[in-house]
Amino acid sequence: MKKFLYITDQNEYTDHSFIGPLFEKYLKEYFEVDIVYFSEFKAEFEKKDEHRFILPVADKNKAIQELDRTGIDISSYSYVVVRNSGDILKHVISMSGMYDYKVGYRLSFPKRRAQMQVDQANNKASFLKHLNNTLTTYSETKLINQCDIFMPTSQQMHDEYFEGVTTKTFICPPAIDPDTLHDNIQHEGEEKRFFYAGTLDKLREFETVLEAFNNVKKGNWKLTISTKDPEYAQEVVNSYSSLGDSVEIHNAKNKSELLELIANADIGVSILPEIPLFNTSTPVKIIDYYSSAVPCIMTNNANNNTLFTDDFDAWFCTFDKASIQAKIEYIISLSKDDVAKVGVKGQDRLLEIRNYKIIAGKLAETLNLL
């Protein structure tokens, strides 16, 4: 069996909900997969188990050399794939001739572009930052074109941020794990329970969503928010007079806690401003919602409407207060059974086209043809 080395950009304790099912489970049906994580707290290489390695974060940009130094047989790998880091990628490419492996680059999210948009939303953008991003993207594009395969999250992400990449591309989106679906716990209350998981900041403009809920004229509903900054979330919610006891705030510490909260909800909320950063990939939280057969209200963009059908397995909404309010009121008017059916159909849709088991098989086939 061929060997596959995945060098992440992640800390060993980060939530690996994407890496786990695809690389640690399903791809192992086709290759022997080893994964490298990094640690800010370790000064030496650690072998967590036979297939998971931990390197000090200081060794990120010389990972291949350090693995070789510790006795890992680099020449045994047919493929070495790097996640998100251009600096790590540059090193991996430079060593590929010595060890004769194929090189891949996985782009899960354009973090540098995201930071630029956050800076712009907070009036911290500058010409110097823009210039630096342009130069970095040019350099990164040149590196990717030296790879054997490029693995962005979506075709839209490729076209928007790396249109100059000409190397072979395999679209590798977040997907549903068919082995770990979760029960949708039907609560006994009459209200419709909406759920939002994620960051609250100026870029996501969540105040627009809260204003829409605040203006809902009729209907019995509750909104649960899970965010890493619950104090800030409470401040924002307190600024709306009519929300009161209708909003609950949590800080799910891990994936298990988050999924438990989602399973008690009726409708997931993933309405985001219609900007390239959000329009070019499916938010992981949409996958989390449908893993529990919880249907989702989401932005009507090309990425979402190629996955779902409005009012069949999801609800689409443009990002403005009046449209969001109208969609919320419409959903509140539906029976709980009708809402639940939308979630089941959405889960079935993802199992058909966004399924980690299927993606792993297609990825393995593509890699074997390199």
SERO-4910 file (N, C-alpha, C, O; in steps of 0.05 Angstrom, whole numbers):
BEGIN
 pado doro    nc1    nc2    nc3   cac1   cac2   cac3    cc1    cc2    cc3    oc1    oc2    oc3
  Met    A     17    -24      0      0      0      0     18     25      0     37     27     16
  Lys    A     11     44    -18     27     69    -19     23     85      7      3     82     21
  Lys    A     43    102     12     42    118     37     37    148     30     46    158      9
  Phe    A     22    161     48     13    189     44     20    204     70     12    196     92
  Leu    A     34    226     67     41    243     90     26    269     87     28    284     67
  Tyr    A     11    276    108     -4    301    109      8    319    130      7    313    154
  Ile    A     20    342    121     32    361    140     12    384    144      8    400    126
  Thr    A      0    385    167    -20    405    173     -6    431    181     18    433    184
  Asp    A    -23    452    184    -13    477    196    -25    480    224    -26    502    235
  Gln    A    -34    458    235    -50    459    260    -36    449    285    -18    433    284
  Asn    A    -45    461    307    -35    452    333    -47    424    339    -69    417    330
  Glu    A    -33    408    355    -42    381    360    -69    380    375    -83    360    373
  Tyr    A    -76    402    389   -101    401    404   -124    416    390   -146    418    401
  Thr    A   -120    425    366   -141    438    351   -162    418    343   -157    394    341
  Asp    A   -187    428    339   -208    411    329   -202    402    301   -199    418    283
  His    A   -199    376    297   -191    365    271   -215    352    258   -212    330    246
  Ser    A   -238    364    259   -262    352    249   -262    347    219   -276    330    209
  Phe    A   -246    363    204   -244    359    176   -223    338    170   -227    319    155
  Ile    A   -199    341    183   -177    323    178   -184    294    186   -178    275    173
  Gly    A   -198    292    210   -204    265    221   -218    247    202   -207    226    194
  Pro    A   -243    253    193   -257    234    177   -245    229    149   -245    206    140
  Leu    A   -234    249    136   -224    245    109   -197    232    110   -193    211     97
  Phe    A   -177    243    125   -150    233    124   -144    211    144   -129    192    138
  Glu    A   -156    212    168   -150    192    188   -168    167    185   -162    146    196
  Lys    A   -190    170    170   -208    147    168   -210    136    140   -201    115    133
  Tyr    A   -224    152    122   -231    141     96   -208    139     77   -207    119     61
  Leu    A   -189    157     77   -167    155     58   -149    131     66   -134    121     49
  Lys    A   -150    123     91   -134    100     99   -144     73     87   -130     53     89
  Glu    A   -167     74     74   -175     50     59   -159     46     34   -158     25     22
  Tyr    A   -144     68     26   -129     67      1    -99     71      4    -83     60    -11
  Phe    A    -91     86     25    -63     91     30    -57     88     60    -75     88     77
  Glu    A    -32     84     66    -23     86     94    -18    115     99      1    127     88
  Val    A    -34    127    116    -34    156    120    -20    164    147    -28    154    168
  Asp    A      0    181    145     13    193    169      7    223    169      6    235    148
  Ile    A      3    234    193     -5    262    195     14    276    215     20    266    236
  Val    A     23    300    207     40    316    224     25    340    235     13    355    219
  Tyr    A     25    343    261     15    367    274     38    382    287     61    372    287
  Phe    A     33    405    299     54    421    311     46    429    339     22    430    347
  Ser    A     66    435    355     61    442    383     79    466    391    102    467    385
  Glu    A     66    485    406     81    507    417     95    500    443    111    515    453
  Phe    A     88    477    454     97    470    481    117    447    481    128    440    502
  Lys    A    123    436    458    143    414    457    169    424    444    168    439    424
  Ala    A    191    415    454    217    422    442    229    400    425    249    404    411
  Glu    A    217    377    426    227    354    411    204    340    396    181    343    403
  Phe    A    212    325    376    193    308    361    180    288    379    192    277    397
  Glu    A    153    284    374    139    264    390    122    247    371    108    257    353
  Lys    A    123    221    375    107    202    359     82    196    376     84    179    394
  Lys    A     60    209    369     36    205    386     25    177    383     16    165    403
  Asp    A     26    166    360     21    138    355     35    130    329     51    146    319
  Glu    A     28    108    317     42     99    293     39    117    269     55    116    251
  His    A     18    133    269     11    149    245      8    179    251      1    194    233
  Arg    A     11    187    276      9    216    282     34    226    296     43    215    316
  Phe    A     46    247    283     71    257    293     68    286    302     52    301    290
  Ile    A     82    294    323     81    322    332    109    333    330    129    322    339
  Leu    A    111    357    317    136    371    315    134    398    330    112    409    331
  Pro    A    156    408    341    155    435    352    148    455    331    157    452    308
  Val    A    133    475    338    125    495    318    149    509    306    147    519    283
  Ala    A    171    510    320    195    523    309    206    508    286    222    519    270
  Asp    A    198    482    282    208    466    260    190    465    236    194    449    218
  Lys    A    169    482    236    149    481    215    162    483    187    155    467    169
  Asn    A    181    501    184    191    506    157    215    489    149    228    494    129
  Lys    A    219    468    165    239    448    158    229    420    167    244    403    176
  Ala    A    203    416    163    190    392    173    201    367    162    206    347    176
  Ile    A    206    366    136    217    342    123    244    335    135    249    311    141
  Gln    A    261    354    137    288    349    149    286    339    177    301    320    185
  Glu    A    268    350    193    266    341    221    254    313    223    263    297    240
  Leu    A    235    307    206    224    280    206    245    260    198    247    238    210
  Asp    A    261    267    178    282    249    169    303    245    192    313    223    196
  Arg    A    309    267    206    328    265    227    319    247    250    336    234    263
  Thr    A    293    245    254    283    228    276    279    199    267    270    183    283
  Gly    A    286    193    242    284    165    233    260    158    216    257    135    209
  Ile    A    243    178    210    221    173    192    232    170    164    247    187    154
  Asp    A    224    148    150    234    143    123    218    160    103    197    151     93
  Ile    A    228    183     97    213    201     79    211    189     51    191    194     37
  Ser    A    231    175     42    230    163     15    209    142     12    203    133    -11
  Ser    A    196    133     34    175    113     33    148    126     25    129    111     18
  Tyr    A    146    152     25    121    166     19    118    170    -11    137    180    -24
  Ser    A     96    163    -22     90    170    -50     79    198    -53     83    211    -74
  Tyr    A     65    208    -32     53    234    -33     58    249     -7     56    238     15
  Val    A     64    275     -9     66    292     14     48    317      8     53    331    -11
  Val    A     28    321     25      9    343     21     11    362     44     12    354     67
  Val    A     12    388     37     15    409     57    -12    424     60    -25    429     40
  Arg    A    -19    431     84    -44    446     89    -39    475     95    -27    482    115
  Asn    A    -48    492     77    -50    521     81    -25    538     82    -26    562     78
  Ser    A     -2    526     89     22    542     94     41    543     70     52    522     62
  Gly    A     44    567     58     62    570     36     91    565     44    107    555     28
  Asp    A     98    573     69    126    569     78    133    539     81    154    531     73
  Ile    A    114    523     92    119    495     93    120    483     65    137    466     60
  Leu    A    102    492     48    101    482     21    128    486      6    138    469     -8
  Lys    A    139    510     10    164    516     -4    186    496      5    201    487    -12
  His    A    187    489     30    207    470     40    201    442     29    220    429     20
  Val    A    176    434     29    169    407     19    176    404    -11    186    384    -19
  Ile    A    170    425    -26    178    425    -55    208    422    -58    218    407    -75
  Ser    A    223    437    -42    252    438    -45    264    410    -39    286    404    -48
  Met    A    250    394    -23    261    368    -15    250    345    -32    258    322    -30
  Ser    A    231    351    -50    217    330    -65    235    315    -84    232    291    -88
  Gly    A    255    329    -96    273    315   -114    291    295   -100    298    274   -111
  Met    A    298    301    -75    315    283    -60    300    257    -52    312    235    -52
  Tyr    A    274    260    -46    259    236    -36    239    225    -56    227    204    -50
  Asp    A    235    238    -78    219    228   -100    190    224    -92    179    202    -97
  Tyr    A    177    244    -79    148    242    -74    133    263    -90    145    283    -98
  Lys    A    107    258    -94     90    277   -107     81    297    -86     77    290    -63
  Val    A     78    323    -94     71    344    -75     43    354    -80     35    359   -103
  Gly    A     27    357    -59      1    369    -60     -2    393    -41     12    394    -21
  Tyr    A    -20    411    -48    -25    434    -31    -55    435    -25    -71    437    -44
  Arg    A    -62    434      0    -90    436      9    -97    464     19    -84    473     39
  Leu    A   -116    478      7   -124    504     16   -152    501     28   -172    498     13
  Ser    A   -154    502     54   -180    498     67   -195    525     70   -220    525     69
  Phe    A   -180    547     73   -193    573     76   -172    594     71   -150    592     81
  Pro    A   -178    615     57   -159    636     51   -154    654     75   -165    677     76
  Lys    A   -139    645     94   -136    659    120   -125    687    117   -134    706    130
  Arg    A   -106    691     99    -94    717     95   -115    737     84   -116    760     93
  Arg    A   -130    727     65   -152    745     54   -173    751     76   -183    773     77
  Ala    A   -178    731     92   -198    735    114   -188    757    133   -204    774    141
  Gln    A   -162    756    140   -152    777    158   -153    804    145   -158    824    159
  Met    A   -148    805    119   -150    831    105   -178    842    106   -182    866    110
  Gln    A   -198    825    103   -226    834    103   -234    842    132   -249    861    135
  Val    A   -224    828    152   -228    836    180   -216    863    185   -229    880    197
  Asp    A   -192    867    175   -179    894    179   -195    916    165   -198    938    176
  Gln    A   -205    909    142   -221    929    127   -247    936    142   -255    959    144
  Ala    A   -259    915    153   -284    920    168   -279    936    193   -297    951    202
  Asn    A   -255    934    204   -248    949    228   -231    974    222   -219    986    240
  Asn    A   -232    983    197   -218   1007    188   -188   1006    193   -176   1026    201
  Lys    A   -176    982    190   -147    978    195   -132    971    169   -109    964    170
  Ala    A   -146    972    147   -134    965    121   -113    986    113   -116   1010    121
  Ser    A    -93    978     98    -73    997     88    -63    987     61    -65    964     54
  Phe    A    -52   1006     47    -41   1000     20    -18    980     23    -14    963      6
  Leu    A     -2    983     44     21    965     49     12    937     53     24    918     42
  Lys    A    -10    933     68    -20    905     72    -31    894     46    -27    871     40
  His    A    -44    911     31    -55    902      5    -32    894    -14    -34    873    -27
  Leu    A    -11    910    -14     12    904    -31     25    878    -22     33    861    -39
  Asn    A     28    874      4     41    850     14     24    825      7     35    804      1
  Asn    A     -2    828      8    -19    805      1    -16    798    -28    -15    775    -36
  Thr    A    -15    819    -45    -12    815    -74     14    800    -80     14    781    -96
  Leu    A     35    808    -68     62    796    -72     62    767    -61     73    749    -74
  Thr    A     50    764    -38     49    737    -26     33    718    -43     40    695    -47
  Thr    A     10    727    -53     -7    710    -70      8    703    -96      5    680   -105
  Tyr    A     23    722   -107     39    716   -131     59    694   -125     62    675   -141
  Ser    A     73    696   -103     93    676    -95     80    649    -90     90    628    -98
  Glu    A     57    650    -76     43    625    -69     33    611    -94     35    587    -97
  Thr    A     23    627   -114     14    616   -139     37    602   -154     33    580   -165
  Lys    A     61    614   -154     84    601   -166     91    575   -153     97    555   -166
  Leu    A     89    574   -126     94    549   -112     74    528   -118     81    505   -123
  Ile    A     48    535   -119     27    516   -124     30    504   -152     25    480   -157
  Asn    A     39    521   -171     43    511   -198     67    492   -201     71    479   -221
  Gln    A     83    490   -179    104    470   -179     95    444   -166    109    424   -166
  Cys    A     70    444   -155     59    420   -143     48    401   -164     45    408   -187
  Asp    A     43    377   -156     30    357   -173      0    359   -171    -14    351   -190
  Ile    A    -11    369   -149    -40    372   -146    -46    395   -127    -32    398   -107
  Phe    A    -68    409   -133    -78    431   -116   -105    423   -106   -122    414   -122
  Met    A   -111    426    -80   -135    417    -68   -150    439    -53   -150    439    -28
  Pro    A   -163    458    -67   -178    479    -54   -205    468    -45   -214    447    -53
  Thr    A   -219    484    -28   -245    476    -17   -267    477    -38   -286    462    -37
  Ser    A   -264    495    -57   -285    498    -78   -272    509   -103   -251    521   -103
  Gln    A   -287    505   -125   -278    517   -151   -279    547   -149   -262    561   -161
  Gln    A   -299    558   -135   -301    587   -131   -277    598   -117   -267    620   -124
  Met    A   -266    584    -97   -243    593    -83   -218    594   -102   -203    613   -101
  His    A   -216    573   -118   -195    572   -138   -197    597   -156   -177    611   -161
  Asp    A   -220    601   -167   -224    623   -187   -221    650   -175   -210    668   -188
  Glu    A   -230    654   -150   -229    680   -137   -201    688   -128   -193    711   -131
  Tyr    A   -187    669   -116   -162    676   -102   -137    665   -116   -115    676   -112
  Phe    A   -140    644   -132   -116    632   -145   -122    626   -174   -118    604   -184
  Glu    A   -131    646   -189   -138    642   -217   -113    636   -234   -116    625   -255
  Gly    A    -90    643   -224    -65    638   -238    -55    609   -235    -35    602   -247
  Val    A    -68    594   -218    -59    566   -214    -68    549   -238    -91    548   -245
  Thr    A    -49    535   -249    -55    518   -273    -49    489   -268    -55    472   -285
  Thr    A    -39    482   -244    -33    454   -239    -59    438   -235    -80    450   -232
  Lys    A    -57    412   -236    -81    395   -233    -95    401   -207    -83    403   -186
  Thr    A   -122    404   -208   -138    412   -185   -158    390   -178   -172    379   -195
  Phe    A   -160    385   -152   -180    367   -141   -196    382   -120   -184    390   -100
  Ile    A   -221    387   -124   -238    402   -105   -243    384    -81   -253    362    -83
  Cys    A   -236    395    -57   -237    379    -32   -253    395    -11   -241    408      6
  Pro    A   -280    394    -12   -296    410      6   -302    397     33   -297    373     36
  Pro    A   -311    413     52   -321    400     77   -345    383     70   -361    390     52
  Ala    A   -348    361     84   -369    342     76   -381    328    101   -372    334    124
  Ile    A   -400    311     97   -413    297    118   -400    269    122   -393    257    102
  Asp    A   -398    261    146   -386    235    152   -409    215    156   -424    217    175
  Pro    A   -413    196    137   -436    178    138   -436    160    163   -457    149    170
  Asp    A   -413    157    176   -412    139    199   -418    154    226   -422    141    246
  Thr    A   -420    180    225   -424    195    250   -447    215    247   -443    238    254
  Leu    A   -469    205    239   -493    222    238   -505    223    267   -501    204    282
  His    A   -519    245    273   -528    249    300   -559    252    300   -570    263    281
  Asp    A   -571    241    321   -600    243    323   -609    272    326   -596    288    340
  Asn    A   -630    280    312   -643    306    316   -663    302    338   -685    290    334
  Ile    A   -657    313    362   -674    309    385   -698    329    383   -694    353    385
  Gln    A   -721    318    380   -745    335    377   -754    344    405   -765    329    421
  His    A   -749    370    411   -757    381    437   -787    382    439   -801    381    419
  Glu    A   -797    384    463   -826    384    468   -839    411    466   -863    413    464
  Gly    A   -823    432    466   -834    459    465   -847    465    438   -840    453    418
  Glu    A   -866    484    438   -879    492    413   -863    511    397   -868    514    373
  Glu    A   -844    524    409   -828    545    395   -810    532    374   -802    509    376
  Lys    A   -803    548    354   -782    540    334   -755    549    346   -752    573    352
  Arg    A   -737    531    348   -710    537    359   -690    540    337   -683    521    323
  Phe    A   -680    564    335   -659    571    315   -632    569    329   -630    572    353
  Phe    A   -611    562    314   -585    559    325   -563    571    308   -563    567    283
  Tyr    A   -546    588    320   -523    599    305   -497    591    319   -495    595    344
  Ala    A   -479    580    304   -452    573    315   -431    589    299   -431    589    275
  Gly    A   -413    602    314   -392    616    300   -384    643    313   -393    649    335
  Thr    A   -368    657    298   -357    683    307   -377    705    304   -392    705    284
  Leu    A   -377    724    322   -393    748    319   -373    771    316   -359    778    335
  Asp    A   -372    783    292   -354    806    288   -365    824    267   -386    819    255
  Lys    A   -351    846    261   -360    865    242   -361    854    214   -378    862    198
  Leu    A   -343    835    208   -342    824    181   -368    807    176   -379    808    154
  Arg    A   -377    792    195   -400    775    192   -426    791    196   -448    781    189
  Glu    A   -425    815    207   -448    833    210   -472    818    223   -495    821    213
  Phe    A   -467    803    244   -489    787    256   -511    805    267   -533    796    272
  Glu    A   -504    830    272   -524    849    282   -548    850    263   -571    854    271
  Thr    A   -543    847    237   -565    848    217   -584    825    222   -608    829    220
  Val    A   -574    802    229   -590    778    235   -606    783    261   -630    777    262
  Leu    A   -592    794    281   -606    799    306   -628    820    303   -649    818    315
  Glu    A   -623    840    286   -644    861    281   -668    848    268   -691    855    275
  Ala    A   -663    829    250   -686    815    238   -702    799    258   -726    800    258
  Phe    A   -688    785    276   -702    770    297   -717    790    316   -740    785    324
  Asn    A   -704    812    322   -716    832    339   -742    843    328   -760    852    343
  Asn    A   -744    844    301   -767    855    288   -789    835    281   -810    842    270
  Val    A   -784    809    287   -804    789    281   -830    796    296   -831    800    320
  Lys    A   -852    798    280   -877    809    291   -894    788    305   -909    795    323
  Lys    A   -891    763    297   -908    743    310   -894    716    309   -875    711    293
  Gly    A   -903    698    326   -892    671    325   -876    665    351   -865    684    363
  Asn    A   -874    640    357   -860    631    381   -833    620    373   -832    600    358
  Trp    A   -812    633    382   -785    624    373   -764    629    395   -769    645    414
  Lys    A   -742    615    393   -719    620    409   -694    618    391   -694    604    371
  Leu    A   -673    633    399   -648    632    385   -626    625    404   -622    638    425
  Thr    A   -610    605    398   -587    597    413   -562    604    397   -560    598    374
  Ile    A   -543    617    411   -517    624    399   -495    610    413   -494    611    438
  Ser    A   -477    597    398   -453    586    410   -429    600    397   -425    599    373
  Thr    A   -413    614    414   -391    629    404   -368    629    425   -373    624    448
  Lys    A   -344    634    415   -321    633    433   -318    658    450   -302    659    469
  Asp    A   -335    678    444   -334    703    460   -363    709    471   -376    727    461
  Pro    A   -372    693    490   -400    696    499   -406    723    512   -428    733    511
  Glu    A   -385    735    525   -389    761    537   -396    782    517   -415    798    520
  Tyr    A   -381    782    495   -387    801    473   -414    796    461   -430    814    455
  Ala    A   -421    770    457   -447    763    446   -469    774    464   -490    784    454
  Gln    A   -466    771    490   -487    781    509   -490    811    507   -512    821    508
  Glu    A   -467    825    504   -468    854    501   -485    862    476   -501    880    477
  Val    A   -480    848    454   -494    854    429   -523    848    432   -540    864    424
  Val    A   -530    825    444   -558    817    447   -572    837    465   -596    844    460
  Asn    A   -559    847    486   -571    865    505   -579    892    492   -595    907    503
  Ser    A   -567    898    470   -573    924    457   -599    923    441   -607    944    430
  Tyr    A   -612    900    440   -638    898    427   -660    893    447   -660    873    461
  Ser    A   -678    911    448   -698    912    470   -717    888    470   -725    879    491
  Ser    A   -724    878    446   -745    857    445   -734    829    446   -750    810    448
  Leu    A   -708    825    446   -697    798    446   -701    784    473   -710    761    474
  Gly    A   -693    798    494   -698    788    521   -691    759    526   -669    750    521
  Asp    A   -711    744    536   -707    716    543   -708    697    519   -706    673    522
  Ser    A   -711    708    495   -713    692    471   -686    682    461   -684    665    443
  Val    A   -664    694    472   -637    687    462   -621    674    485   -621    684    507
  Glu    A   -608    652    479   -591    637    498   -563    637    486   -559    633    462
  Ile    A   -543    641    503   -515    642    493   -499    620    507   -500    616    531
  His    A   -483    605    490   -466    584    500   -438    587    489   -434    602    469
  Asn    A   -420    573    501   -392    571    490   -385    542    490   -372    532    508
  Ala    A   -392    528    468   -386    499    466   -356    496    465   -342    508    448
  Lys    A   -346    480    483   -317    477    486   -304    458    466   -280    459    460
  Asn    A   -321    440    455   -310    421    436   -333    413    417   -356    422    419
  Lys    A   -326    396    398   -345    388    377   -368    373    389   -391    376    381
  Ser    A   -363    356    409   -384    340    421   -405    359    434   -429    354    431
  Glu    A   -396    379    449   -415    398    462   -431    413    441   -455    418    444
  Leu    A   -417    421    419   -431    436    398   -453    419    385   -475    428    381
  Leu    A   -446    394    378   -466    377    365   -489    370    383   -512    367    374
  Glu    A   -484    369    410   -506    365    429   -526    389    428   -550    385    430
  Leu    A   -515    413    427   -532    437    425   -548    437    398   -571    443    398
  Ile    A   -534    431    377   -547    431    350   -569    411    349   -591    417    338
  Ala    A   -565    388    361   -585    366    360   -612    374    373   -633    363    367
  Asn    A   -611    394    391   -635    403    404   -648    427    390   -668    438    399
  Ala    A   -637    434    367   -648    457    351   -666    447    329   -667    423    323
  Asp    A   -681    466    318   -698    460    295   -687    470    269   -689    458    248
  Ile    A   -674    494    270   -664    507    245   -636    519    251   -632    533    270
  Gly    A   -617    512    234   -591    524    235   -590    551    220   -604    555    201
  Val    A   -574    569    229   -572    596    217   -544    600    206   -524    598    221
  Ser    A   -542    604    180   -516    610    167   -520    631    146   -514    626    122
  Ile    A   -529    654    154   -534    676    136   -510    696    139   -506    707    160
  Leu    A   -495    699    117   -471    715    118   -471    736     96   -484    732     76
  Pro    A   -457    758    100   -455    778     79   -445    765     53   -429    747     52
  Glu    A   -456    776     31   -449    764      4   -424    776     -7   -424    793    -25
  Ile    A   -401    767      5   -375    776     -4   -359    751    -12   -365    729     -2
  Pro    A   -338    754    -29   -324    730    -39   -314    712    -17   -314    688    -20
  Leu    A   -305    723      5   -294    707     27   -314    686     36   -306    663     42
  Phe    A   -339    693     38   -360    675     48   -373    660     25   -384    638     29
  Asn    A   -373    671      1   -387    659    -22   -371    636    -35   -382    622    -51
  Thr    A   -345    633    -27   -328    614    -41   -325    587    -27   -311    570    -37
  Ser    A   -338    584     -4   -337    558      9   -361    553     26   -375    572     35
  Thr    A   -367    528     31   -389    520     48   -380    521     78   -361    507     85
  Pro    A   -392    538     94   -385    538    122   -387    510    135   -407    496    130
  Val    A   -367    503    151   -368    476    164   -393    474    181   -403    452    185
  Lys    A   -403    496    192   -426    494    210   -451    484    194   -469    472    207
  Ile    A   -453    490    168   -475    479    153   -474    448    153   -494    435    156
  Ile    A   -449    437    149   -446    408    151   -453    398    179   -467    378    181
  Asp    A   -445    413    199   -452    405    227   -482    404    231   -493    385    244
  Tyr    A   -496    424    221   -525    424    223   -538    400    211   -554    386    223
  Tyr    A   -530    394    186   -543    372    171   -534    345    181   -547    325    175
  Ser    A   -511    344    195   -503    318    207   -524    309    228   -526    285    234
  Ser    A   -539    329    239   -560    323    257   -588    326    244   -608    327    258
  Ala    A   -588    327    217   -613    331    202   -628    356    210   -652    358    209
  Val    A   -612    377    219   -624    403    225   -622    420    200   -600    426    190
  Pro    A   -645    428    188   -644    444    164   -633    472    169   -633    481    192
  Cys    A   -624    485    148   -609    510    151   -620    532    134   -628    528    111
  Ile    A   -621    556    145   -626    580    130   -599    592    123   -583    597    141
  Met    A   -594    598     97   -568    605     89   -568    626     66   -589    631     54
  Thr    A   -545    638     62   -543    658     41   -547    645     13   -538    623      8
  Asn    A   -561    659     -4   -566    649    -31   -542    657    -49   -542    678    -61
  Asn    A   -522    640    -49   -499    645    -67   -493    620    -84   -506    599    -80
  Ala    A   -475    623   -103   -470    601   -122   -460    576   -109   -466    554   -118
  Asn    A   -446    579    -87   -435    555    -73   -458    540    -59   -458    515    -60
  Asn    A   -476    555    -47   -498    541    -33   -520    531    -51   -530    509    -47
  Asn    A   -527    547    -72   -549    538    -88   -542    517   -109   -559    508   -124
  Thr    A   -516    509   -110   -509    485   -125   -511    460   -108   -511    437   -118
  Leu    A   -513    464    -82   -515    442    -63   -545    436    -56   -553    413    -56
  Phe    A   -559    458    -51   -586    455    -40   -607    468    -58   -600    484    -76
  Thr    A   -632    462    -53   -655    474    -67   -672    489    -47   -680    478    -27
  Asp    A   -678    514    -54   -693    531    -35   -720    519    -29   -735    510    -47
  Asp    A   -727    519     -4   -753    510      6   -758    480      1   -781    470      3
  Phe    A   -736    465     -4   -738    436     -7   -720    423     13   -729    407     30
  Asp    A   -694    429     12   -675    417     32   -660    439     46   -640    433     61
  Ala    A   -667    464     42   -655    487     56   -673    511     51   -692    510     36
  Trp    A   -666    534     64   -679    559     57   -658    580     51   -639    583     66
  Phe    A   -661    593     28   -643    614     20   -653    641     27   -677    646     29
  Cys    A   -634    660     31   -642    687     40   -620    706     31   -596    701     34
  Thr    A   -628    729     21   -609    750     15   -602    764     42   -617    763     61
  Phe    A   -578    776     42   -568    787     68   -578    816     72   -562    835     68
  Asp    A   -603    819     80   -613    845     89   -635    840    109   -647    819    109
  Lys    A   -639    859    126   -656    856    150   -684    847    142   -695    829    155
  Ala    A   -696    860    123   -724    854    115   -727    826    104   -746    812    111
  Ser    A   -708    818     88   -709    791     76   -706    769     97   -720    749     97
  Ile    A   -687    774    115   -682    754    137   -707    752    155   -715    730    162
  Gln    A   -718    775    162   -742    775    179   -765    760    165   -778    744    178
  Ala    A   -769    765    140   -791    751    125   -786    721    124   -805    706    127
  Lys    A   -761    713    120   -755    684    119   -759    671    146   -769    649    148
  Ile    A   -751    685    168   -755    674    195   -785    671    200   -793    650    211
  Glu    A   -800    691    194   -829    690    199   -842    667    183   -861    654    192
  Tyr    A   -833    663    158   -844    641    142   -837    614    155   -855    597    156
  Ile    A   -813    611    164   -805    585    176   -820    580    202   -828    557    207
  Ile    A   -824    601    218   -840    599    243   -868    589    237   -880    575    253
  Ser    A   -879    597    213   -906    590    206   -909    560    198   -932    550    198
  Leu    A   -887    547    193   -888    519    184   -892    501    209   -886    508    231
  Ser    A   -902    477    204   -905    457    225   -877    446    232   -859    447    215
  Lys    A   -874    436    256   -849    423    264   -842    400    246   -819    395    239
  Asp    A   -863    385    237   -858    362    220   -848    371    192   -830    359    181
  Asp    A   -859    393    182   -850    403    156   -820    413    157   -805    409    139
  Val    A   -813    426    180   -786    435    184   -767    411    185   -746    411    172
  Ala    A   -775    391    200   -758    367    203   -753    353    176   -731    343    171
  Lys    A   -773    352    159   -771    339    133   -750    353    116   -735    340    101
  Val    A   -748    379    118   -728    394    103   -700    386    111   -682    383     95
  Gly    A   -697    382    138   -671    373    148   -663    345    138   -640    341    131
  Val    A   -682    327    138   -676    300    129   -669    300     99   -650    286     91
  Lys    A   -683    316     83   -677    317     55   -649    330     50   -635    322     32
  Gly    A   -642    349     66   -616    362     64   -593    342     71   -573    342     58
  Gln    A   -598    327     92   -578    307    100   -575    286     78   -552    278     71
  Asp    A   -597    277     66   -595    257     44   -580    269     21   -565    255      8
  Arg    A   -584    294     15   -570    307     -7   -540    308     -2   -525    302    -21
  Leu    A   -532    315     22   -503    315     28   -491    287     28   -468    284     19
  Leu    A   -506    268     37   -496    240     37   -491    231      8   -474    214      2
  Glu    A   -507    242    -11   -505    235    -39   -481    249    -52   -467    236    -68
  Ile    A   -476    275    -46   -456    289    -62   -433    301    -45   -413    309    -57
  Arg    A   -437    303    -19   -416    314     -1   -410    295     21   -416    300     44
  Asn    A   -399    272     14   -395    250     32   -366    243     33   -354    237     13
  Tyr    A   -353    244     58   -325    239     60   -316    213     49   -294    211     37
  Lys    A   -332    192     51   -325    166     41   -322    167     11   -303    156     -1
  Ile    A   -341    180     -2   -340    183    -32   -317    200    -40   -303    194    -59
  Ile    A   -313    223    -26   -291    241    -33   -264    227    -31   -247    230    -48
  Ala    A   -261    211     -9   -235    196     -6   -230    178    -29   -207    176    -39
  Gly    A   -250    164    -39   -247    146    -62   -238    161    -87   -221    152   -101
  Lys    A   -251    184    -91   -245    199   -115   -217    212   -113   -202    213   -132
  Leu    A   -209    220    -88   -183    232    -84   -161    210    -89   -141    215   -102
  Ala    A   -166    186    -78   -146    165    -82   -143    158   -112   -121    154   -121
  Glu    A   -165    158   -126   -164    152   -155   -148    174   -169   -131    167   -187
  Thr    A   -152    199   -162   -138    221   -174   -108    220   -168    -91    224   -186
  Leu    A   -101    214   -143    -73    213   -135    -58    190   -150    -35    193   -158
  Asn    A    -72    167   -153    -59    144   -166    -54    149   -196    -38    135   -208
  Leu    A    -67    170   -207    -63    176   -235    -42    197   -239    -35    203   -262
  Leu    A    -31    209   -217    -10    230   -220     15    219   -233     35    233   -237
***
